[in-house]
Amino acid sequence: MAQYTRWMHPASTNKDDELVRARLALGDLELIVCSDGTYLLDGGAMFGVVPKPMWEKRTLADAENRILLGLNTVVVRTGGAVVLIEAGIGNKQPAKMKEIHQNQERLPASLAAAGVSMDEVTHVVNTHLHFDHSGWNTTLGADGVVRPTFKNARYFVPAGELAHGRLQLERDRVSYLWPNYDPVIESGQMTLIDPDGKGGFTPDDARLRPGDGKLLPPVTIQTGAEIVPGVWVENLPGHTKSLLGVHIETRSHGGATKHACYVSDLVPTHNHLDATWVMGYDLDPLTCIEERKRFWKRAIPEEWLVLFTHDHQVPSAYVEWNEKGKPVVKAERRG
């Protein structure tokens, strides 16, 4: 991989280089927000039809209209399981793409700083298979071979995401890169989630096979939502049809239920709380708007901790309604 020099984006802070972005208490659980670093994407694409004079009041853009985004992985230790939610960009990006995105490949160092061993990870959940969410599923070795990063883990991926990625459609094929997932299928570590069996997927489903004739073993299909007790997934369509949110629930010593949700690209940062502030990257923005409304109707009154996938400065927050009925971060309860 070519080397490059990281530069300071206008939105950077002196805490951007902290490997562990947050340690959060959720009842008896500790959630650790690790990071694959930051990367840059076009601000206009990140805010869709919202005019720049409006979104630039919330986040700064550089001279090329790019904004600084995070790559957050949440570690959940629960019972005998160590669950990783999301896997960043990884170390397989070509030099040209690294130059464009300015990403840093930091997740292994971040996990080490958090005291999390690669070998102790038991479950990896990808909310979808875009390159910036599944990159460290696998690692490019010095020998040029791509292998699963977490050798003792079971990987969980939406079945519909793999099927969509196999289509290699012009609209989004650049986001679906087979080295991020095919080696995990080859190793037998992949479980595909088909919520309630609505997609009708089978282990040897033709929709899940590569189009280049490469032979891969059948995959495991799971129709239930549970990953481990206390951690389960829910379809939150809009960004992609099969996007998953990851719910985490536990009880405090006093018996109260505490709830968190890794909402993924349904609401990528705290600057996207408004229902209509959807991204140009969203495949179905109207569905995304309705799903955001449905999400806030539960998350706000039930006081869920919301975990953001691409917010480097505010990786998590509790949200409330303001005087205008808009969702806003509770300033005293953000991490």
Secondary structure, DSSP 8 states (H G I E B T S, - for coil): ---------TT--TTTT-SEEEEEEETTEEEEEEEEEEEEEEHHHHHTTS-HHHHTTTS---TTSEEEEEEEEEEEEETTEEEEE---S-S---HHHHHHH-----HHHHHHHTT--GGG--EEE-SS--HHHHGGGEEE-TTS-EEES-TT-EEEEEHHHHHHHHH--TTTGGG--GGGTHHHHHTT-EEEE-GGGTT---TT-GGGS-TT-------EEE-S-EEETTEEEEE--SSSTT-EEEEEEEE-TTS-EEEEEE-GGGS-SGGG-STT---TT-S-HHHHHHHHHHHHHHHTTTT-EEE-SS-SS--EEEEEE-TTS-EEEEEEEE-
